[in-house]
Amino acid sequence: MEPVRVPEAGLASIQADVAKLTARFADHDRQIDSLSAAPPPPDSPFGAYGLPGFAGLPAAPAPPEPRPILELEDEEYEDELDALSDWVDDFLVRVYGAEVTTAAPWCEQWQEHEDVVAWLHALWLAYQQHKDAEAGLSGLFVWHRDFLTHAMATVRAAGGPLSACMTDPDRPAHRVLPGPRPSNRTTSAEEPEEPGAPGQASG
C-alpha cells in the first residue's frame, strides 16, 4: 500500500490535537497522583473532609492539652473550677448523687476540698473523652465501669475526704480535715550521727 499523504494544513491540525491530548493525559496523571497521596496534614481546617487547606490561611489551632486542675493558677484555675462546678451540679450530682447519709457524705462546699476537686476534675476529663464519638458505642459504659464508680466511692466514702461534712441533707456541714504535716528531711548541712546503737552514748 502506498503511504497516505496528508496536506500541510491537515498535518498542523493533527499535531495540535496530539498536543492537546498529551496535555490532558498529563493533567490526569497529576490528579491521580494527588488523589493517591497521603491525606492532608491535621492542621488543615478541611482535613476532616479529605480536602487540602487553602494556601495563605493560618492553620487551625490545636486544642489545648488537658492539665490537672491543681496545676492551674489564678484566673485559669477559677475558670476551670467554674466549668467543673457546672458539670458537677447540673449533671453528676443530679444523676448520680444518690442520698446523703453517714455512709455516703457530701459537701455543698466541695470546691474547698482540694482532693475532691482533683478527683472530680479527673472524672470530668474522662467523661469528655469517653462520650466522644471516637470512643465508640461502648465509651460511656467504660466511663461508668472504670471511672464513675471508683471516683464516687472514693469521694463519698464513709471515711473519705468528706466524712466530716454533710451526712444529713437537712443539716448542711462543711469541714476540711487537716492533712499530715510535711515529712522531716535530713539536709546535707546536718552532721551525720556517729555510728552506734540508737540512744547509746559513746564512751
C-alpha positions in Angstrom: 0.0 0.0 0.0 1.2 3.4 -0.8 1.6 5.8 2.2 -1.2 8.4 2.7 -0.1 11.9 2.2 -1.7 14.4 4.5 -1.9 18.1 3.3 0.2 20.5 5.3 -2.9 22.2 6.7 -4.3 18.9 8.0 -0.9 17.9 9.5 -0.8 21.1 11.6 -4.3 20.3 12.9 -3.4 16.7 13.8 -0.3 18.0 15.6 -2.4 20.4 17.6 -4.8 17.6 18.6 -2.0 15.4 19.7 -0.5 18.2 21.8 -4.0 18.7 23.5 -4.3 15.0 24.2 -0.8 14.9 25.7 -1.6 17.9 28.0 -4.9 16.3 29.0 -3.1 13.0 29.9 -0.6 14.9 32.0 -3.4 16.6 33.9 -5.0 13.2 34.5 -1.7 11.9 35.8 -1.3 14.8 38.2 -4.9 14.3 39.5 -4.3 10.6 40.1 -1.0 11.4 42.0 -2.9 14.0 44.1 -5.7 11.6 45.0 -3.3 8.8 45.8 -1.1 11.0 48.0 -1.2 11.0 51.8 -4.2 12.8 53.4 -3.8 16.5 54.2 -2.0 17.3 57.4 -4.1 17.5 60.6 -3.7 21.3 60.9 -5.7 21.7 57.7 -9.2 23.1 58.5 -10.6 20.8 55.7 -8.7 17.7 56.8 -11.9 16.0 58.0 -13.4 16.2 54.5 -10.2 15.0 52.7 -9.5 18.4 51.3 -6.3 20.3 51.5 -6.1 23.7 53.2 -6.0 26.9 51.3 -2.6 28.5 50.9 -2.2 31.6 52.9 -4.8 30.7 55.6 -3.5 30.2 59.1 -3.6 26.6 60.4 -6.4 25.8 62.8 -5.1 26.0 66.4 -4.6 22.7 68.1 -6.9 22.1 71.1 -5.1 22.8 74.4 -3.7 19.7 76.2 -5.8 18.9 79.4 -3.9 19.6 82.6 -4.7 18.6 86.1 -6.7 21.4 87.7 -4.4 21.7 90.7 -1.6 22.7 88.4 -3.6 25.7 87.2 -3.3 29.1 88.9 -5.3 32.3 89.4 -7.9 33.0 86.7 -7.2 29.9 84.7 -7.9 27.8 87.8 -11.1 29.7 88.6 -12.4 29.4 85.1 -11.8 25.6 85.1 -13.3 25.3 88.5 -16.4 27.2 87.4 -16.8 24.8 84.4 -16.3 21.8 86.6 -18.9 23.1 89.1 -21.4 23.5 86.3 -20.9 19.8 85.3 -21.0 18.5 88.9 -24.1 20.5 89.8 -26.1 20.1 86.6 -25.2 16.6 85.7 -23.1 14.5 88.1 -24.9 15.1 91.4 -28.3 15.4 89.7 -27.9 12.0 88.1 -25.5 10.1 90.3 -25.8 12.0 93.6 -27.9 9.4 95.4 -28.9 10.1 99.0 -26.7 11.8 101.5 -26.1 9.6 104.5 -23.4 8.8 107.0 -22.2 6.1 104.6 -22.3 8.5 101.6 -21.5 12.0 102.8 -21.4 15.1 100.6 -20.4 18.7 100.9 -22.1 21.7 99.3 -18.7 23.4 99.5 -16.7 20.6 97.9 -14.7 23.2 95.9 -12.8 23.9 99.1 -11.6 20.3 99.4 -8.6 20.1 97.0 -8.5 16.3 96.9 -12.2 16.2 95.9 -11.7 18.9 93.3 -8.8 16.8 91.8 -10.9 13.6 91.8 -14.0 15.2 90.2 -11.9 17.1 87.6 -10.2 13.8 86.6 -13.7 12.2 86.4 -14.9 15.1 84.2 -12.0 14.9 81.8 -12.6 11.1 81.5 -16.3 11.8 80.8 -15.4 14.2 78.0 -13.1 11.7 76.4 -15.4 8.7 76.6 -18.5 10.5 75.4 -16.7 11.5 72.2 -17.6 9.6 69.0 -14.1 8.3 68.7 -14.6 6.3 71.9 -17.2 4.1 70.1 -20.5 2.9 71.3 -19.1 1.4 74.5 -17.3 4.6 75.5 -19.8 5.7 78.2 -20.1 2.1 79.5 -16.3 2.1 80.1 -16.6 5.5 81.8 -19.3 4.2 84.2 -17.3 1.0 84.9 -13.8 2.3 85.2 -14.2 5.9 86.3 -17.5 6.9 87.8 -18.0 4.0 90.2 -14.4 4.2 91.6 -14.3 8.0 91.9 -17.7 8.4 93.6 -16.9 5.6 96.0 -13.7 7.3 97.0 -15.0 10.8 97.3 -18.1 9.8 99.2 -16.6 7.1 101.3 -17.7 7.0 105.0 -14.1 7.7 106.0 -13.2 9.7 102.9 -12.4 13.4 102.4 -16.0 14.5 103.1 -16.6 12.4 106.2 -16.6 15.4 108.4 -19.1 17.3 106.2 -22.8 16.8 105.5 -24.2 13.4 106.4 -27.8 14.6 106.5 -29.3 16.8 103.8 -31.3 18.7 106.4 -28.1 19.6 108.3 -25.5 21.1 105.9 -22.0 20.9 107.3 -18.5 21.6 106.0 -15.1 21.0 107.5 -11.7 20.5 105.8 -9.9 17.8 107.7 -6.2 18.6 108.4 -3.7 16.6 106.5 -0.4 15.1 107.6 2.4 17.5 108.3 5.4 17.6 106.0 7.9 14.9 106.5 11.2 15.6 108.3 14.0 15.6 105.9 17.7 15.4 106.7 19.5 18.2 104.9 23.1 18.0 103.6 24.2 20.6 106.1 23.4 18.4 109.1 26.2 16.3 110.5 25.6 12.5 110.3 25.3 10.7 113.6 28.2 8.7 114.9 27.9 5.0 114.2 26.5 3.0 117.1 23.3 1.8 118.6 20.5 4.4 118.7 20.3 6.1 122.0 23.6 4.7 123.2 26.1 7.2 124.4 29.6 6.8 123.0 32.2 6.2 125.7 
